[in-house]
Amino acid sequence: MVPLLKRLGLNTYNVDKKPHIEVNTDICINCKDKPCTLSCPAGTYEALPDGRIAVHYERCLECGGALVICPFGAIKFRFPEGGISYRYG
C-alpha cells in the first residue's frame, strides 16, 4: 500500500490566486482540542506551538470536514476554481 503523503504527491492542482482555505488563527489560540488537526485525513491542518494552526493547502482533499468540525467557525473554505485532479484514488 502506498502511504497517504506519497499518494497526495501524485495529485495535481490548478493554483488559484487566492487560497481556498482561510483560517482565523487568532480564534485558534482559544481552541484547546484542535479538532481540525485530528479530523483531517490528509493532515492539512497542523497545530503550532503558539496555539495557532498552519495550513498545508497542497494536502487538502477538498472534503470540507475541518470546516464542519471547527467549534469556533475559524475556518472558511471554498472550492478552488481549478480544482484538483486525483491520480490515485
Buried (B, 14 or more C-beta within 10 A) or exposed (E): EEEBEEBBBEBEBEEBEEBBBEBBBEBBBEBEEBBBBEBBEBEBBBBEEEBBBEBBEEBBBBBBBBBEBBEEEBBEBBEBEEEBEEEEE
